[in-house]
Amino acid sequence: MTRRAYERAQKGNPHQLPMKQHVFPARSIARFANADGVVRLHNLATHQARAVAPGDAMFCAMRAWDLRAEHGFMKQIEDEFQELAEKVIAGTVTMIGPADKGKVDRFFALWKWRAHFRDADPQEVQFNGVTGARWTQDQEEKFEKAGVLVLREGGRAPAHRLHGQQIQVAIDREGSALSGIRWGIIQAIGGQFVVPDFPTITHVPLQRTLSLCGGAQDWIVGAGITKTNVVGLNHHLLKGCKAYYFANDPAECF
């Protein structure tokens, strides 16, 4: 996968702006790791697999959205979902009811739209009818730290400052699209789930053999599926992949 260009922070990143941004959370990736703390990542371009840690660059966008998004609504969505995921894994939550549905909806939408914007055009966005002003890089970074959007001379804005807002709007719209979806908990009796780099169906893997699946009707609580069905689902998930997929052990996935 070719790494997209991005606007780098000034040397040392004194304002601690997010640069390396996970599309699928590192905490979620870590649940698929083996005893050595790594997962197996399959690169679709090279047709090769390698062992990688959850912090590997392949899992990350580079300054594709701004600090307001990363530390604001994205963190809130992740925190709410991770708390729910831990309860599902522990068995204290056995059904995704109305109170928790929104948490899964928002997380799925967050994952989907971060994946979409991961490789979005990093060029500046031109606003017509405004002049903007000339700012130093340090001033611009201070504005981002404060959550203030400013326009550069000529009415231009860095793309990553707008992507965060676009993702937030897209998540709200996705919520409407998912309004009729009901999430169920499924357990793989045989085989393991893969995790795609780009989600195209309503499926959120939690662990190698545990996931949340969405459909128009209720799933059986704690439903178990055979390896044949797991393999079929994995092949379906791979159809939406763009650069990679990962798993605990790909040999158990197909």
Secondary structure, DSSP 8 states (H G I E B T S, - for coil): ---------STT-TT----EEESS-HHHHHTT--TTS-EEEEETTTTEEEEE-TT-GGGEEES-S-HHHHHTHHHHHHHHHHHHHHHHHHTS--S--HHHHHHHHHHHHHHHHHHHHTTS--S-EE-TT---B---HHHHHHHHHHT----BTTTEE-HHHHHHHHHHHHHHHHHHHTTT-EEEEEEESSS---EESS--SSEEEEETTEEEEEESS---TTEEE-HHHHHHHHHHHHTT-SSEEEES-GGGT-
